[in-house]
Every structure is written in structure tokens, then in C-alpha cells.
Amino acid sequence: FIASTSLNAFIASTSLKNSGPRNVLDQFLVHVSLNTGDVFETDIVDSLSSCVTDCFDMMTTNADRYTPWYGMESFDGNLELATRVLAVNLLSAELRFKRCESHDIGSHEHQEDSDVLAFIIPNLLHFVSTLSQSEVSIEERQNILPLQCRFYWLASSYHLWIGRCSNDSSISCDAENAGLTFLDRAMALLSELSLHRNGLTIKTPHIKSPARRGDHWSELSTETLSKYREHLQSSSIVSRARQLYQEIQNGFQSEADGDETGNIITADDKLKFASLSTELLERYAVNGEKSTDVIEELLNDFLLLHEDHLHAPDANNQSSPGRLSNWKGQTHWGEIWAGIPLSKAAGIKSLPKQGSRPSIIQVLTSSLIILEEKASSIFLILSKLVYTALLSRARARTQAQRLRRESDSSDSQIDFEESKQEGTDDWKFSDTTKTSNIKRDQLMLLAANLFTDKMTEMIKSNNDAELHNVLEDFAESGDFCSIIFSFLNASLFEQADVIENLSLQIDLFRSSQQIVLALRECDGLASGTRQKIESIYFVTLVKSIIRQKREFTDLKSSASDKRLKKWQIQVCIKADLISFTATEIAELLSLNPSSVNEDGSVCASHLIKAITDSDVLHSQSCQSSPLAQFSEALLWFWKFLYNTFDASSPTENLVRNRLMVPISSAIIALCGSPGVSIADGENFNLADYFDSE
């Protein structure tokens, strides 16, 4: 059975009834626009959306002049024609807005789509307003109301999106108010339609996407929009808190300008801080069922304002993770470091910076820090931000892999040779998508890296008993394990810059090393908790060096010209990462050896127990034991150091010198890990057998 609204039915009806290609294109555009609920109810929404947008652009381009509007500009009394014009322009705006949301803010594609939307949405508003004032029958009005309802929903979403994207508080506030007004109009139209059609639902499969979550994106009904309205009302807390914070900023600045004592927080300011911190903490409570969604809101707000300040580390300026005493957050991260104040002095210092829109996390942390309370809540939120960034990254990679599989499946059925012409928009868009995916992937890792460094700063600078309790729970949770594993096994997309990828891996290693060391040295943690932290870290280091051995083997045996500087830099950075990993392994094993008790029984190190626990390593699919893989990796590096070097290669000699001591130390430490007794139960310590170097 072929439905009358399907594309197959359209092809059958127009194949013999058209006046040429342009007429067919026009009929196709109108047919799809009037039957979106049925036509887009397929698995090829993205492809069809791209096709419709391209058709719209072709139909609205005349004599090299592009005006993004189809048909007449105002209602002239012909309702049938007006319905077609409204449907086509509305569908084009909906699809373009969905595409615009997926682009990076500030990119050429984002700017191009936002310019078109800035033209078409006000014109649609004028067209719909004129149409609403015309005299039509009740039946005709019922037919046009679903399109009007879709438009007001689009206008609401568009203005709320502008409010989220704008750095200007006044523009943001006006846009949010307009968004709520249009949402109310859409709900009023749905209520009017429901009087004549019980349980009315407007299907909108064409505007749904993986990034848009919620039933209100797949269908419009009084129920779905009411739930969304309630969500917006609860999120208005954020706008109020930001506005109150900026009022404090403005008052603080005016006092500071007129009096040197203006940097003192007044009692009135403290009351304001207490009010907004209470509201924000209630919204971003991390123990609720919806904690992931609201924390994602917090993350996206921060990235929107500070995306340009998050940069991958420079390979040429990369500092050794072993020199943690020289590392300074402000120097490493720049001005973004002050965007999350974690001391009262830093919170007060950030107040005079008025004019720019503060991030929600800045408002929240500043309020709590200035009030000198609830440091544990800040740590929990930071940890959830790290976890959410990594989770968002994993979702995006899964989505990219799914799209790639679908693309490969399509390629096997269609011959693309004719379409692979240089300069075609399809292939440009493909490259843009790749670049966007790589940038977003790296951005999430950098955000997680920054928040982890902030967590480390909190652990080092706070000796609060409540925070120690939170740290105990954090170390026992799966979040800590996930963060350490993700950092030490992170890799970007294959198309990403290899050297930049390796430099970011080293920085993630440094971040993991710092937070683990801070937790190990925290006196407020129980010894059992510290041992668990060391075990998780050690297990992840072992998995990392096993993986690094495979990657180094591929790099060494690659067909790349080894005389090229790029390959040489790549080998050196990879050797640095292996060196840091092996050094950490050697240190952990030497500080936590196995031993033989006085009664002759062996007290195995908690590190060795962890590596032999398959549940900890999640290695059910491995054919050999993790300990065997670890040993094999170290032996492979040892043989590589002694047997495979060309003495005439300076790069390989440099790598050999870099890896010799760390790999040797790891092998010696592993060999000594079963433990011995040297005198009356005194534990064997490998530190006694290493010289100062």
C-alpha cells in the first residue's frame, strides 16, 4: 500500500504531469512541505533535509540573486496559495535552524544560516500575523492552524536559542521573554485546535535530532509543550541568578571607583550571594535523577562563553608531568583559569569585571566561595562536569560512527563517481562536518582537563572535613575510575592533527597524575581509600602502556618517511608519553612492594592484586592475563631499546636515551614486586636500590 502523501505517490503522479524540471522541483518542495509528518517518518531524515534545503535555495535564486523566501511576501486573499507559501518557507526555516544549531558558533556555516534565519523568521511572523487576521471559514482555519502552531514553536525555539548564545545580558533577557511569548501563542493555538480534534498531536519528525532531547521535538501537543514550559520556568532561575550577580558586579564596581574600601563585601551583598547560591544549588543538585541533564546545561553554558579560551597545549612548550612543582594553573590555562574562582580572594577579584556575561559556574562558585561555605558542593559539581563532558564526547563519537556506517552502506549501493567533482557543496559539507566533529571532540577533552585541574586545586587548598567525606565517596565511585581511564586512554579522531593529539594526551596524563597525587597525599582520606585510588591509577597505567606499545609498534613500522620532521616529532612525543607512564608505574611499584611476613606468608601488594583482578580491568575479552600482557609490553620495549636501533639515526638515539631509565625502572620494580624479607619483617623497598638519578 502506498500512501497518497508518500514520495512514491508523488513521483507517480508528477512523472507525466509537469512542464519541466523546475516545475517538478517546485511540486516536490510543496508536496514535502505540506506532508512533513508522513514524508519524514523514515530513516533518511538527514538526507531528505539536506535535499529539501538545496531545493529551496535553487528555487529562490534568480539571476544570481538569492533571497531566502519562496512565493508571495504577503497574503493576498488566495488561501490555498498562502498555505503553500507558508508551508515551504516554514519547513526551510525549521531545517536550517536545526542545521545552524549543529554548527560551531562563529563558523562560516553558522553565520550563513543565522543570517538567513534572521531574514526569514521576521517575514514569517508578518505573514502569519496577516493570515490570522483574514476572514476564513472554520474548516479553513483548522487546516492552517497546525502550520501557524509550528511557526510559533519555531519562533520560540529560535529566540530562546539566541538568548542562550548572546553574551549581552539585555539581549539575552529580551530574547528569552520573546521565546516564552511565542511558546504561549503556540500552546493557545493547540488548545483551540483541541476543541475540534480531541487528543490533537502535530508530528514533527523533521526537526528531531540526536542533540535535541525531549518529546517536544518529535511531536507538538498541549502535554509536551506544557512540560517544556515548566522546564523553562525552572531554568529561569539561571537568568535571575545571573542578573542578580551582575547587579552585585555593577554595585561593586561603582563602590570601588569611588572608594578604596570598595573591595569589601557588604552584608547586603552576602545576602544576595546567599540567595542566588541557594537557588542554583537546588537546580544543579548532583544527586537527583536529572542531574546529567542540568549539568550538561552548566557545561554548555561555560563552553559557549569560553570556547575560544580553551586551547590544546603547544607541543613545543609542553612541560614534563614529572615537574609538578613548577606547574601553575594560571600560566597553563590563561584567563579562563580565573573564570572558576576557588578562593575568596579570587572570587572578589573577579567581581569588578563587568560588561561581559558571567558563566553560571562562575556565578555559583563565586557565591559559595565568597560566603566561605559548601566547598564540597563545588567539588561535586566539578566532578560531574568532567564526567558529563566525557559522556557527551562518547555520545558524539558513537553518533559519528553510526553516520559513517550509514554512509558506507549508501556508498555500496550508489556510484558517487559522478558527484565527486571538486568544489561541490556536498563534499565541502562533509569536510566541514569532519572538522566540526574533531573540534567538538577536542573541546570536550579540554573542558574535562580544565575542571579536573580545578578539582586538584580544591583538594590541595581545602582541609575541610565535609570535603574529605565527599572525596571518600568520589574515590569509591565509578566516576573517578571513568575519568582516570578516559584521560589515560584518550585519542582523537583519526583525521585530527597527530602531534596536537599526542600533546593533548600528555596534558591529560599530567592532569591525572596531579589529581591522583593530591588524593594520595590528602591526610583526611583513610588508608584503604588511598590504596584504592593507587590501584585504579596503576591498573589504568598498565592498560595505557599496553596500548602505547601497540601504537609505538605501528609508528615504528609505518611507511612514513622517517626523515620528515613530522615523523620525528611524533616519535619523540610518543616516547615522552611512554616514559612518563613507565616512570609512574615504577614509582608506584617501588613505594608499594609485596613483602614476606615473619611467618613466611606473602603479603601481596594491593597493586598486584588489582592488576590480576579481571573485573577491575574489564578484560574478559583478553586471551592472556593483564599481567602477562604488561610483562610482554615491557620486554618488547627492552628488546627494542637494545636490538632495533640504527646508530646513524639521531632521532632513534634520542628516543633510546629517553626510554632507557624509565623502562628499566619499571622492569626492575615489577621483578621485585613479589617481595622479600631482609631483616625481622622489614619490608623490601626498591628505593634503597636506586641512586639519586
N, C-alpha and C positions, 0 to 999 in steps of 0.2 A: 504494500500500500504506500503510495507517495502522497504526502500531504500537499494541499494546494499552496501552502506557504513555503515549501522547501525549495532549495536551489535547483533540484532536478526538475521540479514542476515549472520553475521559471524558465529554465533552458528550453524545455519542451514547448512552452507557449510563445517564446520570443524568437526561436530559431527561424521561423518563416514569417514573422510579423515585425519587421524592423526596417528602418530606412538607412541603415549603415552602422558602422562600428560605434560611432559616437552616440547614436540613438540606443543601441544595445547597452552601452555603458551607463547611459542615463537611466534606462529602465532597471538595470541591475542595482544601481545605487538607491533608487526609490523603493524597489522591492525589499531589499535588505533592511532599509531604514524603517519601513512600515511593519516589518515582521521580525524584529530583533529577538524576541523571546523564543521563536521557533528556529530561526536560521542559525543563531549562535549556540544552540543547545547541542553542541558537538565537541569533539576533542581537538578541533583545529581552530580554536578561538584566536590564538595569536596570529596565525597565518591569515585568517579571514579579516582580522582587524587591520593588519598591515595592507591587505589588498583594498579594503574599503577606503582607508586614508589616502592611498595613492590615487584611487579613482576620483575621490573628492578633489584632490589637488589638480588632477588633469581637467576635470570638468569646470573648475573655477579659474583656470588660467587661460587668458585670451590675449593673443598678440604680445606674448612675453610679459604681460602684466598680470600679477597674481593678487586677487582679492579673495580672502577666505570666506566667501559667502555664496551660497547656492540659491539661485532664483530671485524672486522679487524681495525687496527690502522691507516692505510694509504690507499689511493686509488690505486688499482691495475689494473685499466682498466675496471673492471666489473661495469658499471654504475648502473645497477639495484640493485646489492648488495650494492653498495656505497650509493644509495638513502635510502635503508632500514637502514643502519648503521647510517647515518646522522639523519634520522627522529627519530629513537629510542633514541639516545643519546641526541639529541636536546630537545625532549619532556621531558626526565628525568631531564635535567638541568633546563628547564623552570619551571617545577613543584616544583623542590627542591628549586629554588631561591624564588619562591612565598612563600613557607613554611618557608624558612630561614628569610624572612622579617618579618614574624609574630612572631618569637621568640624574647625573650628579649636578647639584646646584652650581651655576656659574659656567657650565659647559656650553659649547655652541649649540648642541641639540636641545638642551634645556631652555636656553634663551630663545631659540627659534620657536619652539612650541608655546612657551609662555607669552610671546608676542602675539601669536595667532589667537590664543585664548583671551588675551586682553582686548582683542578686537571683537571676537565672535560672541562672547558671553554678554556684554552690554547690549549688542544688537539683538541677541535672542531675547533678552529681558524686555526690550522695547517691543519686539514682535509679539511676544506672549501677552504683554500688557494690552496692546492694541486688540489682539484677538479676543481677550477676555471681555472687553467692553462691547464687542459686537453682539448684535441680536441674532441668536441661532436657536434652533429648536432644542428641546431637552435631549432628544436622541443624539443630535449632532454634538451637543456639548459633552455628553457621556463618551463619545468617541475621541474627542480632542483632549479630555481631561488627563488620561494616562500620559500623554506627551508633555502636557504642562507640568504634571507632577514630577516626571523625570527631569524636566528642566530645573525646577526649583531645588530638587535634590542635588543636581549638578552644581548649581549656583552656590548652594550651601557648602558642599564639599570643597569647591574651589576657593571660597572666601576663608573658610577655616584653614585650608592649606596655606593661603597667603599669610594668615595670622601666625602660623607656626614658623614660616620661613623668614618673616621680617625681623630685622634687628631693631627696628624703631618701635618702641612701646606703643606710641599713639596709633600708628598704622596697624599694628597687631591687634590692639583693642577694638578699633573700628571694624576691622575685617572679621573678627570673631563675633561681634554684635550683628553684622550683616549676615554672617553664616547662620546664626541662630534664627534670625528673622525669616530667611528663605526656608529653613527647615520647618518652621511653624506653618508657612504657607503650603509646603508640600503635605504636611500632616492634615491641614484643613481640607485640601483637595481630596485626599484619600478618605477622609471622613464623609465628604459629600458623595463620593463615588460609592462608599459602602452602604449608603441609604438605598441605593438602587440595585447593588450587587453584593449580596452577603458574602463575607469572607474574601473580599477582593484582594488579590495579590498581583503585583506587576513584576513579571520576571525580568531580571536584568543580568543574564549570564555574560553579556559582552563587557561589563565593567569589572568583573571579578578578576583578581589576580592573586598569586601567592603572597604578595606583600600586603594585600588587603584582607584583613581578617574580620569576621562578623557576618551574620546573616543579612545585614542591611545592604551588603554589596551584591548579593545574588538575587534578592527579591525585595520589593518595597511593599510594605503593609503597615497598617497602624501599629501593629505589635512590634515589628522590627525597628521602626523609626522612633517609637516611644522608648524602647530600650536604649537606643542610641542617644536620644535626648537626655535620658537620665545619666548616661555616661558622660556627656558633655557638661552637664550641670556639676557632676562630681569633679571633673577635671578643671572647672572654672576656679577651683581653689588655687590652682597653679598660677593663673593670671592675677588673682587677687594678691597672692603672696609676692609675686614678682613686682607688682605695682607698689605694694607696701614697702618692699625692700628699697626700691628706687626713691620713694619718698624719704626714707631714712638717709639714703645716699645724698639726696639734694640738701636736706637739712644739715647733714654732717659737713658737706662742702661749704655751705654758706657760713656756718659757725667757724670753720677752720680758716676761711678767708678773712674773717673779721677779728679773730682772737686766736692767740697761740694755744690756748687751752681747748680749742675746738675739737681736739682728737680724743676727748674724754666721752665715754659712752654714758649718756644720761639715764636716769631712772625711767623716763618715758620711752627712750629707745629700747631699753631692756624689755619693757612690757610689749612693745611692738615685735621685737625679736621672738619673745616667748609665744606670742600669738601665732605668728607665721610658722615657727618651727613645729608647734603642736599640730597645726593643720597639715603641714607637709609630711610629718612623721606618720600621721594617721593614714594619709593616702599611700605613702610608699612603705608601709609596714611590710617587712620581708617574709613574714610567716603566714600570710594569707594565701588563699587558693589562686588569686590573680596576681601574685607577686611578680611573675615573669613578665606579664603584660605591662604593668605600671613601671617596672624597672626598665623595660625596653623604651618606654616613653621618656624616661630620665636620660637614657643613653642617647637616643636620637636627638633630643634637645641639646645635649652637650656637643655632639658631633656637628650639628647644624651650625652652631656658633663658633666652634673651634677646629673644624676640619682642616682649615688652611694652616693651622699651627702644629698639626701632627705630621711629622716628617720621619721617614726612615733614616736610621743612622748612617753617617758617611763612612764608607769603608776605610778611607784614608785617615779618619780621625777616631777610629774605633779604639777604645781603651780596653785594656785587659780586664776580664772579670775578676782576675786574681787580686787586683789592686782596688779593693772596695773602699779603703780608707780615703782614696783620692776622688771618689765619685760624689758629685753634688747634683741633686735633682734640678736646681735652678739652672745650672750650667748645661746640663744634658738636655732638658726639655724646653728651656727658654721661658717666655712669658706665660705659656699655658700652665706652667707649674703653679703659678700664683692664683690660677683660676679655681683651685680647690684648696682653700686655706685650711690648715690643720693646727694652727696655733692662734691664740688670741691676738698676738701682735700682727700676724699675717692677715687675720680677719679684719682688724681695724684698718690696716694698711690698704686693703682692697676697697674700702668704702668710698674714699674720695673719687674713685674712677667712675664718674657719672657720664652719661651720654650714650654709652653702649648698653645693650640689653644683657643682663647677667643670666648665666645658665641657672637652671633650677638647682643643680647640685651645689653651685656656689652659694645660692641663697640659703640652702639647707645647712651646709657645713659652716658657713659664716655665722649663722644664727646660733647654732649649738655650741660652736667653739667660743664665741664671744660671751655666751651665757655660762661657759665652762661646765657643761654637763652633757651626759649621754654620748660619750666618745664611742662606747660600744655600738650604738646605733649607726654611727657614721661608718665604723669598720664593717658592719654587716652589709650596709648599702653598697660600699665599695666592693666588697667580695661578690655581691650579687651582680654588680655592674660588669665585673670581669667575667663571671660565668655567663651572663646574658650576651656579652659581646662575642664570646667563643661559640655560644649556642647559635647566635644569628649567623656567624661565619659558617658553621657546619650546615645550617639550613640552606644558605646561599650556594654552597658547593654542591649539595645534593640536588638542588634545583638546576644548577648549571650542567651537572652530569646527566640529569633526566632530559634536558633540552638537547644535549649533544647526542644522546641515544636516539631521540626522536628525529633529529636532523640526519643522523647516519641512516636511519630506517627510510627516510624520504629520499635520500641520495641514492639508495639502492634501487629505487623504483623509477626515478626520474633522471633523465640525462641533462645535466646542467651545463654542458659544454658551450651551448649557445648563449647562456646567460653570464658566463664568466668573462665579460668584457671589462676592460679597465675603465674605472670611473663610474660604474653603475651604482646606484644608490643602495641596492641590496647588499653588495659586498662591503660598501663603506659602513653600513649599519652593523654588519657582522663584526667588523674590526672595532667599531665603537663599543659594541656590547662586550667584546673581549676585554678591552681596556677598562671599561666600567667595572666588570667583574673583578679584575685584578686589583684595581684601586680600592674597591669596597672590601675585598678580602684583606688587603694590607692594612686598611684603615681600622678594621675591627681588631686586628692583632696589636696595632699600635695603641689603640684605646685600652685594651686589656693590659698591655705593658705599662701604660701610664698609671692606671688605677692600682695595679699591683705594687708599683713603686710607692704610691701614696699609702697603701696598706703597710708596707715596710716602715715608712716614716712614722706611722702611728704606733707600731709595735715598739720601735726604738725610743720614742719620746713620751710614752704613757706608761705609768706604773699603777694603773687603776685596777682594783680587784675585780670590778664588774667586767672590764675588758679582758682580763685573764680568763674569766669564765667563758666569755664569748670565743676566745682563742682556743680553749679546750674543745668546745663544740665544733669550731671550724676545722681543727686538725682531725677530728673524728669523722667529719662529714665527707661525702663524696665530692663536694665542690673543690676542696683542696687537692685531692688526688687528680681530678679532671683538669684543674688549672696547671699543675706541675707537668702532667703528661702532655697537655696541649702545647705548652711552651717549649718543652724539650724535644718534641717531635713535630714541630710546626714546619710546614713547607708551603710556599705559594704556588699559584698555578704554573704550569709548565711554561706558559708564554711570558711569565714575569722575568724581569732582569735577574740573571743568576747571581751576580755579585751583590746586588741590593738584597736579594733573598737571603744569602748567606750572612750578610751584615746584620740583617734583622734577626736571624736565628741566634747570632752571638749576643745581641742585646737582650733577647728573650731569655737566653741562658743566664746572663748577668742578673736579670730581674729575679729569676727563680732562685739563683744562688743567694741573692740578698735576703729574700723573704724567708728562705729556709734557715739561713744563718741567724736571722733575727729571732725566729721562733726557737731555735736550738739554744740560744743564749738568754731566752726570757726566763728569769728566775721564778716567775709566777706560775709556770707550767709544771705539771707533775712529770717525773722522770719517765713514766710509761708513755705519756703523750709525746715527749721529745723523741723517745725511741721509735714511736710510730711514724713521726714526721721524717726521721732519718731513714726508716725502712722504705717509705713511699718514694722518697727522693732517690735513694740508692737503686731501687727497682727500676725507676724511670731512667736513671743514668745508664743502667745496664742495657735496657731496651734501646736507648739512644745510641750507644756505641756499637751495638749490633747492627743497627740501621746505617750508621755512619760508615761502617766497614763495607757494606754493600755499595753505598753511594761512592765511596772513595775508589773501590774496585772499578766501578763503571767509569768514573772520571779518568782513572789512570789508563784504562784500556780503550778510551774513546778514540774516535777517528779524528779528533780536532788536532789542528796544527799546534804542537807543543812549543813552537817558537813564538806564538802570539802572546802578547802581554795579557790579554783577557784570560786565557787558559792559565797562565802562570799566577795571576792574581787569584783566580778561582781556587787553584790548588792550595795556595798559601792560606787563604781564609778558611777553607775546609780543614786544613791541618791545624789551624788555630782552634777551631771548634772541637776537633778530636782531642787536642792537647788539653783544653780546659776540662773536657768531660773525663778524660783519664786521670787528670790531677785530682779532681773531686772524688773519683772512685778510690784512688789510692789513699787520700786523706781520711775518708770515712772508714775504710777497712783498717787503717793503722790506728785510728782512735777507738775503734770498736772491735777488737780481735776476739776470736774464740779462745777459750782457755781450758786447761785441765785442772779440775778441782783436786783437793788433797786426797780424796778417796779414789782418785783415778778416773772419775767420770768426766766427760767432756761437757763444758758449758758453751754451746754454740752461740756465736754472735747473732744478735737479732737481725743483722743484715743478711747473713747466710740463710737464716730461717725464712726471711722474706723472699729471697730470690728462688728458693726451692718450693715456694708456695704457688702452685699454678693458678689458684683463684686470684691472688694478688696481681699476677702478671697477665691474667686473662689469656692464657696461651694454650687453650685446649686444642687449637688447630695446629700447633707446632709439633713436628715429628720428633724432635730431640728436645731434651730438657733445657730450660733457660741457662742453667749453669754451664752446660756443655756448649751452648751457642756463645756464651760470654767468653769462655776459655778459648774457643776456636777463633773468635774475633781478635783477642789479644795475641794469640800465637801467629795469626795471619799478619798482624802489624809487625810483630817481631821479625818474621821471615822477610817481610817487605823491606824493613829497615836494613837488613844485612845482605840480602841476596839480589835485589832488583834495581840497584841504582847504577846509573851511568855517571861515572866520576866527572865527566865533562859538562854535566848539566848543573849550573848554579842553583836553579830553582829546586831541583830534587835534593841537592845537598843541603839547601836551606830547610826544606821540609824534614829531612832526616834529622838534622840538628834540633829542630823544633819538637819532634815527636820522641826522640830517644829517651830522655829522662822521664816524661810522663808515662809512656808505655811501659818502660822498665819498672817504674814505681808501682804501677797497677798490677803487673805480673808478680812482683815480689810480695806485695800486700795480699794478693789472692792466695799465693802459695803459703803464706803464714797465717791465713785465716782459720784453719782448723784449730790452732792454738797449742801451746806447750806450757809447762810449768818450770820456772827456773829456780825458784827458791821459796819453800814454805808457802806455796799457794800464791806467790806474787804473779800477777798477770803479765804475760808476754806483751811487750809494746814495741811495735816496729819503729817508733820514733827514736828509740835508743840506737838503731842501726843506720839511721840516715844522718849524713853530715848537714852542715848549715845550708848547703846549696840544694 
